[in-house]
Amino acid sequence: MLKLYGGARSRATIIHWYLEELGIPYEFVLLDMAAGAHQEPAFLAINPFGKVPAIEDGAFKLWESGAILLYLAEKYGGGFASVEEKSIANQWILFANSTLGTGIFIEANREREMPRLMGGLNSLLEKQPYIQGEQFTVSDVAVGSLLSYIPMMLKLDLSGYPAVLQYMQRLAERSAFQRAFSARPSN
């Protein structure tokens, strides 16, 4: 059975959400990060940097949320119809993890980056319900999870981005999202 390793209030929620969307069996292994469980030799054998999330799928080990999302999409989500479709998913996952994450969550970047990033997302989401068009995809998990962290972690006014707010609400109404985000463990 696939194992997802995570800590309380960690990015493991991103993977947790996607696993719930896929409906595959998995075990969530909650690491007590405050006690240093992520620095124990057993976990360092999975991720030598001691970071979560990480997964074990049989003997296969993988870390970094974007890499895990793509792996799960290919192995359990039906894969991609073409290299172009996979490349678009790669684009959005990389955007979420590097551009959006650093533009919104690093305070020194926020004033400069947020209007451009949120404005671009708002324009896109005015035309279509999901990141890649009419259908929910792994790209929505990547981008949507980071957007969902905004009200949990930051007090930012998003009222100037109504399509983004509607998108966030659409995602929050998904049962898999609710299971993953309401089950956020605390150590």
Helices and strands as residue ranges (DSSP letters): E 2-7, H 12-22, E 26-31, G 33-35, G 37-39, H 41-44, E 54-57, E 60-63, H 65-75, H 83-94, I 95-100, H 101-105, H 107-127, H 138-153, H 162-172, H 175-182
